[in-house]
Amino acid sequence: MKAAIYSQKKDLDTFLYLSKFISELAKKSVEVTLHEVMVESLNFSKDFQTFSNKQNLREQKVDLFFSFGGDGTILNALIFIEDLEIPIVGVNTGRLGFLSSFTKEEVFKELDTIISQNYRLSQRSVIEIVAPNSGLFFPYAINDISISRKETTSMITVESFLNNEFLNVFWGDGLIISTPTGSTAYNLSCGGPIISPDNNVFVITPIAPHNLNVRPLIVKDDVEIKLKIESRVPQYTLSMDSRLCHIDTNIEIILRKAPFEIALVQPNNLSFYETIRQKLLWGKDKRN
């Protein structure tokens, strides 16, 4: 078996922890390849095999991808994995972490189970952006795509269409189009619903809408969502998970479900609803 190791943290604690983890994998005859930036920033031995892109992972025939950090680290892992169908083991070294299913201590306890592939896979849909002549480098997102204003305090206007049928003109700070995975992220902060990841839907959530009767809308994820943006400045901000870019307002974008999914490794005893209870403290009431 071969495992890829990815982390964005650069501190001494991360180096010591990952060194211990890599040694444990070696005892279990698991080869490793490390992200090349991580090797340089944490001063790992140059003897390690490294990866920097999707092609490297394919050529090295990686079986598992270990992501150490918060949910943002898993979101960035999509750039390397894309459609390779390599399962991601998310180890939470951050704070909240809805996507990372293992703590730093748990992953050591569960390592034999993970290596023997005695786990559950949670398949997560991905959003794809079609935006000709926009210069987008990686047009995919696991959580959400958001449209927001740039360099102005004025509201922006987002005209929306579902399969070329006019939906609405959203007038406010912007718009979020979220997958079920992203429903617990920006969508949740803007009043959108929590959706279990086995649903085949998108959520369209306005950001601070000026029309009080505008509410989040759930649609099937087999639709194409076309957006036209108007603003007092010539560009707007487009975010894809944690990546930002600025797009000219004369460029329309189309959002649709990507032709691939990502697979998150889940412990057999952990469900989505248990995760929600743990992270959002549901059922925790001093009166009970």
N, C-alpha and C positions, 0 to 999 in steps of 0.2 A: 504494500500500500504506500501511496505517496500523498503527503499533505502539504498544502500551501499555508503559510503563516503571514497574516497581514495585521498591522497595527499602525495607527497614526500618532501614537504617543511617543515622546522622545526622552522621557525621564529615566533616572536610574532604577526606580522601582520596576518600571516596565521591562528594562533590560534584565534585571535579576529574575523576575517572574518568568519571562519568556525563555531565558536560559534553562531554568529548571524544567519548564514544560517541554522544551525541545529534547532535553536529556531523557525525560520520561518516555517520549515518543521513540527515541533511539533504542531504549530498553525493550520496547515492544516491536522492534524491527520495522518501524515506519520511517521512510525517508522523508526529508523535508526540503522545501524550497521557500525562500524568504523574499518578501518584496524588497527590491533593490534599494529604494530610498530608506527603508527601515534599517537595512544592513549598514548603510553609511551613517545615518543619524545616531544609531545606538552602538556603533563601533563593534558590530559582530565580526566574527572571523570571516575573512574573504574566501575561505574554503567552502562556504555554503553555496549551494546552487540558488540562483535568484530568478525572479520573474518581474516583468514590468508591463506586460500587456497580455491580452487574450491569447495571442499566438503562442507565447511562452508556455502558458498553462496547457494548451492543447498538445504542444510538442513534448512536454514533460509528462504527459498522461497523469495529471493530478486527479486523485480520487475524492479528496475532501478539502474544503477551504475553511480554515479557522480564522475568524475575525475577532480581534481583541480590542475592545473599546465600547463606545455607545452605539446607538442605532445609526448615527451618521457614518460610522465606519462600515457597517453592513451596506448602507446605501451607496457608498463609494465603491464597494466591492463589485457592484454591478458592472462597472466599467471594465473590470478584468474578466468577469465570468460570462456576461451577456447570455448567449444561447448555448453555452457548453454543458449545461445541466449538471454542474458540479454542486453537490449539496454544501450549504454553508452552515458551519457551527458557530453561532454567535455567543461570544463570552463577554458578559457585561462587566466592564471595568469603569463604567460611567455612573450616571445617576438613575434616571427612570427606566429606560430600556424596554420597550414593548417587543422589539424584534429579537433581542439577545436572550436566549432561553436558559443559559447557564451562568452561574456566578463563577468567580475565579476558583473557589474551593470545589464547587460541584463538578467542574469539568475534569478535575483529577479523579474524582470518585467514579465518574461515568465514562472514563476514557476507554476501558475495556468494552463497554457496551457500545460506544460510538464506533470503535475500530471494527467490532464484529457486525456492525450495521444493524444492531438491534434497537432501532429507533423509528420514530414516525416522521414522515416528511410532510411539511405543510407547503403546498404549492401556492405561490403568490403571483398575481397578475402584474403586468408592467404596462405603463402608458408610453406610447410612441408619439412623437411630434413630427408633423410634416410641415416644413416651413421653407419653401424654395428661396434661394438667394439670401438666406439669413446668416449663413456661416456657422450654424450650430455644429459643435464638434461631436457631441454624443447625445442624440435626441431621445433618450429614454429616462424614465423615472419609476421608482418602486412606490413611493409614497404619493406624490402629487406634483401637478404642474400648477403654478400660480402666475397670474397676470397682476401687476401692480404698477402704480404711478412712478415716474422717475423725475427728479429735479423739479418738482412742483408740489404745492400744497393743494392745488385744485383737484377735484374729482376727475376720474377718467370714465369713459363710456365704453362698455364692452357689448357689442352686438353678437348674439349667439344664435346658432342654427344646429338642429339635430337632423342628420341625413338630409341637409339642404332645406329643411322645414324651419321657418323662423320660430325661435323660442321666446327670446326676451332681449331687451336692452338693459343691461346692468349698469347702474350709475352709482359710483361710490369709489372706494379705494382700490377695488380690483375684484378678482374672481379666482377661486380655487377649484380645480378638477382633481378629485382624489380617488384612489383605488380603495378597496376595503382595508388594505394594509395601512394606508395613510389616513384612514378615518380617525385614528387616535392621535394624529399629529396636528398640523395647522388647522385642518378641518374641525377638529374638536374644540380648539381655542376660539374658533369663529362661530360656534354654536351649531355645528353640523352633527349628524348622528354617528354613533359608534356602530360599525358593521362588522360582523364576523367574516373572516377571510375566505370562507368557502362560498360566498355570494358572488355572482358574476355581474357586478354593477360598478358604475361610477357615481360619485356624488359631486354635484355642482353647487358650490357654496359661495355666496357673495361675501366680500370683505367690507364691512361697515357700509351696507347699502343705504342710500338716501331715501329709497322707497320702503316704507315700513311694512308693506304687504309682501315684500320679496323674501322668500325663505329657501333654505337648501332643498335641492331636488335630487332624487335618486333615479337614475336611468340605467337601462341595460347596457352592458359594456360592448355590445356588438354594434353600437352606433358610432358614426363619425361626428365629432363636435367641431364645428367651424366657428372661429372667433375673429371679429373685426374690431380694431381698437381705435378710438379717437382720444386725443389728448391735446392740451395746450402747448406741449413740447413735442418735438419730432420723434421721440423714442419712448418706449415703455420698458419695464423690467419683467423679464421672463425667468422664473426659477424652476429648476428641475431637481427636486429633492434639495440638496444643499448646494447646487451649482447655479450661479447667476450669470445672466447675459442681458444685453440691451438690444432691443429689436426696433427697427423703424416702424412707425405706426402704419405705413402703407403696406406692410407685409401681413397678409392673413395667415393664420395658422390653423391646422387641422389636428385634432387629437383623436387617437384611436388605440384600441388594445393592441399591444405588440404581439408578434407571432411566436413569442416564447414566454416562459415563466421562470421564476427562480424558485429553488427548493431550500427551505429552512429546516434544519434538523431540530426536532422537538423531542424531549423526553417522553416516554410512553405514558407517564403519570401526570403530564401537564396539558391541560386543555386551554383554549383561548379564553374561556370564561374564568378559569382559575387565574390566568394571567391578569385579566381585568380586575378581579377581586384583589389580587396582590398589589398591583400598581396604583389603582385608584382608591384603595382602601374601602371597597364596598363591603358592607356587613360589619364594618368596624364602628361601633357606636357605644359610647360609655354608658348609655342608658340601658343597654341589653346586658 
